[in-house]
């Protein structure tokens, strides 16, 4: 699978089935030649023009990637603070 094909897949949290968005970027360790994680766009805070008011991009460690399928990438993001909506 090529990186261009990965970017077309949706990221889904296996804990709650929530769609986290497409891959925006990959975090690479070029010295070791490994993928450190995937980067997804941060959630939008409001309905601003042209996607304004977005938060920072969110990095998901590669260890959290559980399965790369034909249509989606399944990740375990249950305890990552960026995805925790509990009060």
Secondary structure, DSSP 8 states (H G I E B T S, - for coil): --HHHHTTSEEEETTT--EEEEEEEEEEETTTTEEEEEEE---BSS--GGG-SB---EEEEGGGEEEE-SSEEEE--TT-GGG----
